[in-house]
Amino acid sequence: MSAIDRINRIKGLLQEKAQHNVKARPLFWKPAGLIRRISPSRKVQDWLSTKGSLTAKLRLLCPDLEVIILSERLEIPLVNETQSLGLQPNEAVWVRCVVLKGQGKNWIYARTVIPNFSETNPWAHLQKLGNKPLGEVLFQDKSVKRTPFTFATQSLETWPYLTGHLGADTAKKTGYARRSKFTQQGVPLLLTEVFLPGLLEEQTS
């Protein structure tokens, strides 16, 4: 890749970042002790607090869980992701955004962010996941460590690539998010999971 191509690529990433951040407002991530401030619903709290593999729990409701890939590439992360991972401003990372669907409904928006992505990165094999859920890989390796969850809530339209999949009306609804970091060989992976109306409205009705 020539120097001009690299410069144009960086400019493109910065423009995309600016577009993503136009709608986004700062997220205030809360610890588990404040989960009631995210939602008073006990069932919503139970979903957000699910330990172990969320994918495994979803498969109990729908064995034929479907993974829809919205985006999978190098890009500039969201500001709060940059801060959480201790990155330099405008440092590109590998980002994978997917929607998990069950029973024909959108259940989960999942956003994976991996810094320092290269062939030597211990998470490099995730680039070949395809339509396989991330959760079915993360929990196979017992050496992988996970931080406690933090929680947030905001309009679904603020999450990159999601509005085009959900449609404008659904995207205006509130999403309930949880976030944690997985670490392997000292390298972090930031996973954000947003619980969508297609799951919560059915399970809490």
N, C-alpha and C positions, 0 to 999 in steps of 0.2 A: 504494500500500500504506500503510495507516494505521500510526501509531506502535505500536498494540497488536499489529497483525499482524506487524510487524518484530520486536517483542520475543518474541512467541510462536515466530516462525521461528528466532530465535537460540537460544531455550531448547530447541527441538527438535533443532537441530544439536548443541548441547552434550550433550544426552542420548544422541544417536547416537554421538558421539565416546566418551562414557564406556562405552557398550556394546561398541564395537570394541576399546577398550583393556583391557577386563576380562581377555581371554584373552592379549592380546599381551604378550610379554616384550621387553625392549630388544634391538634388532638391532645386532650388531656388524659393520659393513661393513668388509670387508678389501680391500686393493688387489690388483692382479693378481699381484704377487710372492708373495702368500700364498694363492693359489687352491687349493693342495694341502690347506690346512686346511679348505676347504669340502668337497672330495671327493677321495679318492685315485684315483678312476676317471679315466683319460685321456679317455675318451669324454665323460664329463660335463664335464670341463674344456674340451674342444674346443667343446661346445655353448655353454657359458657365455662363451667367448671369441670367439664368432662376430662377425666385423667386418662392416660394411656392413648390409644389410637382412636381419634374421632372417626376415622374412616371405618374402623371395625364396628363402631356403634351404629353408624349410618347403614352399614350393610345388614344389620339385624332388621332394619326397616325395609331395606330394598337391596337384595343380593346383587342385582344388576345395576349397581351404581355407575353412573356415566361421568366421564371427565371431559369437559369442554375447554380446550386451550384458547384463551383470549390473546395472550401474548407471551413470547418466550425469547428473550434476547438481552443484549447489553444495553443499559440505559442509565440515566441519572436517577437516583432514588429520590423518594419524597424527603422533605426536610427532616421530618421526625425520624425517618429511617437512617439518614446520615448521622444524626445525633446519637441514636441508639447504638449504632455500630462504631462510633468514634471515627468516622471517615472525614476526609478532607472535602470541603465544598466542591460540588460538581465532579466528584470522583465516580466514574462509571462502575456499575456492578451488574451482575447477571440477575435478571428478574423474570420470574415465571408467574403469570396470573392465569388462574383457571376457575371454572365454576363446576361444582359437583352437583349433579342432577340425580334425583331419585323419584320414581313414580311419575316421571314426566315434568317434574317441578324443579325450579332452581333452589337448591338448599344452602350451599356454602360457596362464598367467594374466597379463594385462598391465594395469598400473595407471598411468594418466596423470594428472599433477597440474599444473595451471596456475594460478598466482596472478594477482591483479589482472585478473580476467577481465571484459572488457567489449567493446563493439563496436569499440573502437580498439585492442584487444590484437591483435598480429600473428598470434596463434594462434586468433583468434575463429572462423575458418572451420572449425576442427576440430569445432565443435559440430554441423556438418551432415554429419559423416562417415557416420553411419548404420552399416551393416554392412560398411563398407570398412575394411581393416586400416590402422592408423596408419602402419606402415612404408612403405606405398605412397605416402604423402604426404610424409613427413619427408625422404626421400632424393631427392626431385625437385628441391629447392631447394639448390643448391650453396653458398649463402651461410650456410646453417644450420651452426652449430658444435656439436660434441659433446665432452663431457668423457670421460676414460678411465673404464672400468667399475670399480665396486666390487662385492663379492660378499658374500652372506650365506646362511645356511640356517636354517630353522626349520619347525615343524609347519605344514602347509597350513591348518589350522583357524584360524590367527591372521590370515589375510588376509581383509579384509572382503568379504562377499557370496559367498565361494567355497564354504563348507561346504554351503550350500543347493543348489549346483549339482553338486558332486562326490558328496555323500552323506557321512554321518558316518564310515563306515569308511575311505574313501579320504582324507578330510580329516585323519585322524590320521597319515598318512604324512608323510615329510619332503619339503620342497620346496627347490629350489636357485634362488636369486634373483640377479639382476644389476641394477644400477641405473646410470643416467647422466643427465646433464642436456644438453638441447639448448637452444641460444640463438639467437634471431632478433630482430634490432633491439634487442638488450640485454635481451630478456624471456625468462626461463627456462621450460622445460618439463621436468618430472621424470618419467622413464619407468622403471618397475620391471617386469621380466619374470621370472616364476617358471616354471621348467621343471617340468612335472608328470609323474607316474609313467607316464601314458599314452604319453608320448614317450620318456622316459629308459629305462624298463624294457624297451621294445621295441628301442630302438637299442643298448642295452648288453648285450642277451642273446646 
